[in-house]
Amino acid sequence: MKRRTFAALAISSALTLSLLSPGAMAQAPAKTLRMVAHADLKIIDPTFTTAYISRNFGYMVYDTLFSQDTKGKPLPQMVEKYSESADHKQWTFTLRPGLKFSDGSAVTSADAIASLQRWASRDSMGGAMVAKGVEWKVVNPSTFTMTLAQPFGMVLEAISKPSGYPAFVLPERLAKLPTTSPITESLGSGPFIFKRDEWVPGNKAVFVRNPNYLPRTEAPDGLAGSKASKFDRVEWLYLPDANSAVAALQRGEVDYIELLPPDYITPLRANKDIKVGSGGSYQAFLMVNHLHPPFNNVKARQAFQAAVSQEKFLAAMGFPADMRVKYCHTFFICGSPNDTAAGSEAWAKPDLAKAKALLAESGYKGEKVVVLTPTDITYHNASALMVGQTLRSIGMNVDAQSMDWASVSARRVKRDAPSAGGWNVFVTVGGEFDVNSPISNAFLAPACGSSMPGWPCDKQLDELRTAWLQSANPAERKQRLDAFQARAFEVVPYINAGQYSAAYAARTNIKGLDKLWGGIPLVWMLDK
């Protein structure tokens, strides 16, 4: 501990010198926000990966045609006006006049269409639109149409989706690049310009205000409305050692920690110079491998589900009681518009006797269960250790294999048998925007043939998802959502280990923190 503390102080001192040296201060613009990002920025193409750090980058430098407000309502963003035909198959969109990319070139219909085509080739909701025979056509430089062979009841929800793959607007020449590798150039339509010349991977990413950005006139609300920034410059700092990040915040060397580790929440709440707040709702996922025994048998998956105590998992992960839901009964975020308890009744309380009986029915014969156990993310480590404890409690032979998170991410895509370098269980989390519907939830999106680790496949679940997508009537859609979730509880694509609120921490001189939404660092909401 002494060595760790000394190292943390050394890193913090180095940060102080780099940030507060006379040369740095002399060059600093009038107003700068220094934020500790939750991860290192490696990929600057938000259309290539669903990594949250790349998504957040996208919101800094790009804008969208539609954006959602805090009630989840899609509102025009880069679009000035739009219309829908009576048969719901023809849409017409007109861009706001004066929109420009950061190099001063005009944003056109061709840019919008190319961006939508790129998005649709990557995103689950975009793919669902493609399945409905979508076609886009330029009418003039500011107007374009979208035609569907069949109605799609979630057009605006799809192109305004906040996470996963948001439909960011890129220049046509970039949007048409192959999707097999990430775009390495940044030419944005949004509120900031990425300073590539100041980018130091593993250390810092810098953004400056985009002078060519034309914000909306409405007040900001969620991701909708004006994105005019109060800051001339925003610095993302990567400090993987939590002690160093917290020390820098306490000293005033940084303004804001985007994602605070759970074990620092309570201590920082007692600091009068620091504000700790909710960084959005998340669910903890226990992913099981459907390709290999024992979890290729639905009874074994049900046994695992019956044994899980969400309360114990979240407590082990370190989240205070007021930041966790005692029991969340839905796959789609408790408190969201798609909140439903359908199918959850039989699994609401852990039942070890039931779990052991189901495991016996599965024919489990004591095979090793390989649990990937990350060592470098404390709450993931705690969750994985709880997996081991839970499985042992019902008589399973657990092989907990420790590794860093990067190794977990690499290994979880392997389809090999667990004895040959594969796996049986890994843990992860999903933010509210990537959980809250049967199509936005990546691990519940079209499953048969999916590349998502775990590889669940249930044709009835896929049919129920399609029926939900096709429904335009709110009451009918609710019934179909309930049917989908009830089936999900039966076939157990993965196990919900509980819902919690992530936490941010900021200096008390930072204003606008109450306007942050959904765990996305909306820096244009902030001031100091």
DAWO-V686463 format. One record per backbone hydrogen bond with DSSP energy under -0.5 kcal/mol. NH is the residue of the N-H (numbers start at 1). CO is the residue of the C=O. Records with the same first field share a line. If there is no record, write none. Layout:
NH: CO, CO
This chain:
5: 1
6: 2
7: 3
8: 4
9: 5
10: 6
11: 7
12: 8
13: 9
14: 10
15: 11
16: 12
17: 13
18: 14
19: 15
20: 16
21: 17
25: 21
26: 22
27: 23
28: 24
33: 233
34: 32
35: 33, 235
36: 256
37: 35, 237
42: 40
44: 42
46: 44
48: 45
49: 45
54: 51
55: 51
56: 52
57: 53
58: 54
59: 55
60: 56, 57
61: 57
62: 58
65: 167
66: 159
67: 75
69: 73
72: 69
75: 67
77: 65
78: 64
79: 65
80: 94
81: 94
83: 92
85: 90
88: 85
91: 146
92: 83
93: 144
94: 81
95: 142
96: 78
99: 96
101: 105
102: 188
104: 101
107: 99
108: 106
109: 141
112: 108
113: 109
114: 110
115: 111
116: 112
117: 113
118: 114
119: 115
120: 116
121: 117
122: 118, 119
123: 119
127: 123
128: 124
129: 125
130: 126
131: 127
132: 128, 129
133: 130
134: 129
135: 147
137: 145
139: 140, 143
140: 143
143: 140
144: 93
145: 137
146: 91
147: 135
148: 89
149: 132
150: 132
152: 88
153: 469
155: 152
158: 154
159: 155
160: 156
161: 158
165: 163
168: 166
169: 63
170: 168
171: 187
174: 171
175: 171
176: 172
177: 174
181: 178
187: 185
190: 61
192: 60
193: 208
195: 206
196: 194
198: 195
199: 196
200: 204
203: 200
204: 200
205: 236
207: 234
208: 193
209: 232
210: 191
211: 209
213: 210
215: 213
221: 224
223: 68
224: 221
226: 218
230: 526
232: 31
233: 31
234: 207
235: 33
236: 205, 234
237: 35, 235
238: 203
239: 237
242: 240
245: 241
246: 242
247: 243
248: 244
249: 245
250: 246
251: 247
252: 248, 249
253: 248
254: 248
255: 34
256: 34
257: 505
258: 36, 256
260: 503
264: 261
265: 262
266: 262
268: 264
269: 265
270: 266, 267
271: 268
272: 270
274: 271
275: 506
277: 504
279: 502
282: 500
283: 430
284: 498
285: 428
286: 495
287: 285, 426
288: 493
289: 424
290: 288, 454
296: 292
297: 294
298: 296
300: 297
301: 297
302: 298
303: 299
304: 300
305: 301
306: 302
307: 303, 304
308: 304, 305
310: 308
313: 309
314: 310
315: 311
316: 312
317: 313
318: 314, 315
319: 314
323: 320
324: 321
325: 499
329: 327
336: 333
339: 336
344: 341
347: 344
348: 345
351: 306
355: 351
356: 352
357: 353
358: 354
359: 355
360: 356
361: 357
362: 358
363: 359, 360
364: 359
369: 397
370: 368
371: 369, 399
372: 370, 425
373: 401
374: 372
375: 403
381: 377
382: 378
383: 379
384: 380
385: 381
386: 382
387: 383
388: 384
389: 385
390: 386
391: 387
392: 388
393: 389
394: 390, 391
395: 392
396: 391
397: 367
398: 396
399: 369
400: 398
401: 371, 399
402: 400
403: 373
408: 404
409: 405
410: 406
411: 407
412: 408
413: 410
414: 411
420: 417
421: 418
422: 417
423: 416
424: 370
425: 370
426: 287
428: 285
430: 283
432: 281
434: 431
435: 432
436: 432
441: 437
442: 434, 440
444: 441
445: 441
450: 447
455: 452
462: 458
463: 459
464: 460
465: 461
466: 462
467: 463
468: 464
469: 465
470: 466
471: 467, 468
474: 472
477: 473
478: 474
479: 475
480: 476
481: 477
482: 478
483: 479
484: 480
485: 481
486: 482
487: 483
488: 484
489: 485
490: 486
491: 487
492: 488
495: 286
497: 284, 495
500: 282
501: 323
502: 280, 500
504: 277
505: 257
506: 275
507: 255
508: 273
510: 507
511: 509, 527
515: 512
516: 513
517: 520
520: 517
521: 519
522: 520
523: 521
525: 522
526: 523
527: 511
